[in-house]
Amino acid sequence: MGENGKKRGRPRSASTDLLILQATRALMLEFGMNNFSMDDVAARAGVSKPTIYLRWNSKDELITDAFGLAAEQTAIPDTGDALADLRALLENMLASMELSLGSAEVAPHKLVAGMLESPQLLEQYKQNFIAPRRKDYAKILKKGIQKGQIRKDIDEDTLIDLISGAYFYCMLFKPETENPSDWMQKAFTMIQYGISPVN
């Protein structure tokens, strides 16, 4: 839950929190970020609107946490093989996002459009989703460089940009005839050729 949304009072129910977040996520997928209200969330979750405002100060905070469900479900691999871990992290992120988005093909486009229309929401998304994922990538890269599994002369930030770019392209623009996981694996294989040490 967003730090700004924390309020004092009796202990909150985790199951109620989850119901509200799931309802928000469902409405985001159906209508986009800007086309539903807190009343809609309350009705979908089966709770009162004051119950929601006890937990979140604003709709933007609620949306950020609802979208962050995917990030929380992403496992960080640590097998000792940095290249395998990078590949697995991408796969885990994709699986978590697909679980979050369900079967709505248009959902990623709605979510991105909504964030671009709200600078505050976009900033929260960067802080709560993008920044933690970049740290995960960086941690794996540093281990790989130390072990000689990844070239020492790579620019870590640029590499993370490339991997992230492939991920978001896959979510937004991948060919409809291709499985997202298969497409991502092919893209990462090409990235891997460029970062593996030269024997």
N, C-alpha and C positions, 0 to 999 in steps of 0.2 A: 504494500500500500504506500502511496506517496507520502514522503515525510511531511509535506505541508498539510496533508489531510488527517494526520493523527490527532485524535481528540481524547480528552479524559472522560471517564465515566465507568460504568460497570463493564466487565470483560465482554468483548464482542464474540459472537459465534463464528467460528471458522467456516461452518457449513453455510451460514447466511452470507458471509463474504463471497464464498465461491458461487452461490446461486446468483448473486448480483453481478459478479464478473462474467459468468457464463451468459446471463441474459444480455448484458451489454455487448458482449462479443457477437451474439446471435443477431442483435439489432444492427451492429456495425456491418455485418456481412450482408444483411438484407437491404439496408437502406443507405449505407455510407455513414460517415462520421457526423455529418451535419444535418441529417434528416430524421433524427429521433430526439425525444426529450427525456428528462429524468422521470417524468410521469410514465413514459413508455417502458423505461427500465423497471420501475416499481411494479407495473402491471405484469410484465413478463416474468419477473422474479417472484411475484407473489408476496411482496413486502410493501411497507409504506414508504413514501418519499422521505419522511424524517429519518427512517432507518438508514437510508442511503447517505443522507447528509451527516449522520453521526460518524460515518466512515470516510467520506470524501467531501471536500469543500466545493468541488466543481465538476462539471461534466468532463472537462479536459483531463483532470486527475484520474477520474474513473476510467476513461478510455485508455489512458496510458497504462494503467494497471491491468486492464482487460487484455490489451495487446501484449503486455509483458508476460502473460501466462505461457506463451510459447518459449520465451527466453528462460523462464524458470524450469521448464521441462527439458531443457537441453543438457544432456550429459557431457561432461568434459573428459575425453579419453586420455589415458596415460599408460600406454603399452610399452614405452621405451623406444618405439620407432616413430620418430617425429613426422615423417611423411605419411605413415599410416594413421597417425593421430590427427593430422590436419585433414586428411580425407574423411576420417570418421566423424570429426567435428562438423564438417560441412554436411555430411549425411544426417547427423543428428539434428542439426539446425533445420534442415529441409523437412525432416520427418515431423519435428515439433511444429513447424509453421503449417504444414499440411493438416496436422491434427487440429491446430487452432482455427484454420480457415475452413475446415470441412470440405465440402464438395463444390462450394461456390466459385466458379472459374473467374468471375468478375471481381471477387472480393479484394484481391491485392490492389487492383487499380482504384477501387473505391477508397481503400485505406490510404494509399499514397496521395490521391487527390485531396482527401480531407486534411492530411497533414500539411500539404503545401498551402492550403487556405488558412491555416492557423499556425503562425510562427511560434507561439508558445507551446502548442502541442508537438510541433516538429522538434523543438529544443528538448522537450521532455523525452521524446522518443530517442533522440540522440544520446541523452544522458543515461536512460534506463535500459536501452536495448543495444544501441550501436557501440557505445563505449565499453560496456562489459565484454561484448563479443570480441572487440579488438584486443582487449587485455588477454582473453583466452588464446587468441591466435599468437600474440606476442610471446606468451609464456611457452607455448609449444615450439615456436621458432627459436627462441633462445636456447632451449634444451637441445634442439636439433643441431644448432651451430656449434654448441659446446661439444657435442658427441661426434662432430664431423659428418653428420647425416645431411646437413644442408650447407650450401656454399657460404663462406664467411663474408664474401663481398656483396651480398645482396642488400638492398635497402629495405629494411623490415616494413616501414610504413607503406612504401609503394607496393610491396608484395601483398600486404593486408588489403590495400585498396583493390588490387587485382582480384583477389579471392572474393572479397565482398561484392565487387562489381559483377563477377560471374554469378554469385548467389542471387543478387537482386534482378539481374537479367533473366535468370531462370524463373524466378517468381513472377516476373511481369511480362516477359516477351518470348519465352521459349516456344518452339513450334508445337502446336497442339497435338501433332501426331507422335511426339516423343514423350517418353516417361521422364518426369523431372529428375529422378534419381539417376537414370542412365545418362541424361544430358549432362548433369553435374559431374558425374564420374569422368566422362570424356573431357570436359573442360579442365578438370583438375589434373588429369593425366598430362595435358599439354603444359600446364603450369609447372608440374613436377619436373618435366624435362629441363626447364630453365633454372631450377633451384637445386637440383641434385649435384653433388660434387663431381667434378670431371676426373675420371679414373685414368 
